[in-house]
């Protein structure tokens, strides 16, 4: 128990120091326009890298479209997110779309 506690504390401290350091340094550094443009692509790229395999693969195998409940629910959820730009509405829509797809496909 004590070993796991210290591991968690060290990971938390490292995470905090990395984030706090980037906030402190990021506010003091003058970024070029090209760097700002490049950094604007990082978040969508990371999001795509995380969500893509979740929606398309199951244990490394492609999921057929008509059997892919998450992808069928994610497409209209993305449309709601794009249209509304509201997190709560997007989450509620995602839950409703997934429930509907799960009910229809079984």
Secondary structure in CASP SS format (residue, H / E / C, confidence):
PFRMAT SS
TARGET T0000
AUTHOR 0000-0000-0000
METHOD secondary structure of the structure
MODEL  1
X C 1.00
X H 1.00
X H 1.00
X H 1.00
X H 1.00
X H 1.00
X H 1.00
X H 1.00
X H 1.00
X H 1.00
X H 1.00
X H 1.00
X H 1.00
X H 1.00
X H 1.00
X H 1.00
X H 1.00
X H 1.00
X H 1.00
X H 1.00
X H 1.00
X H 1.00
X H 1.00
X H 1.00
X H 1.00
X H 1.00
X H 1.00
X H 1.00
X C 1.00
X C 1.00
X C 1.00
X C 1.00
X H 1.00
X H 1.00
X H 1.00
X H 1.00
X H 1.00
X H 1.00
X H 1.00
X C 1.00
X C 1.00
X H 1.00
X H 1.00
X H 1.00
X H 1.00
X H 1.00
X H 1.00
X H 1.00
X H 1.00
X H 1.00
X H 1.00
X H 1.00
X H 1.00
X H 1.00
X H 1.00
X H 1.00
X E 1.00
X E 1.00
X C 1.00
X C 1.00
X E 1.00
X E 1.00
X C 1.00
X C 1.00
X H 1.00
X H 1.00
X H 1.00
X C 1.00
X H 1.00
X H 1.00
X H 1.00
X H 1.00
X H 1.00
X H 1.00
X H 1.00
X H 1.00
X H 1.00
X H 1.00
X H 1.00
X H 1.00
X H 1.00
X H 1.00
X H 1.00
X H 1.00
X C 1.00
X C 1.00
X H 1.00
X H 1.00
X H 1.00
X H 1.00
X H 1.00
X H 1.00
X H 1.00
X H 1.00
X H 1.00
X H 1.00
X H 1.00
X H 1.00
X H 1.00
X H 1.00
X H 1.00
X H 1.00
X H 1.00
X H 1.00
X H 1.00
X C 1.00
END
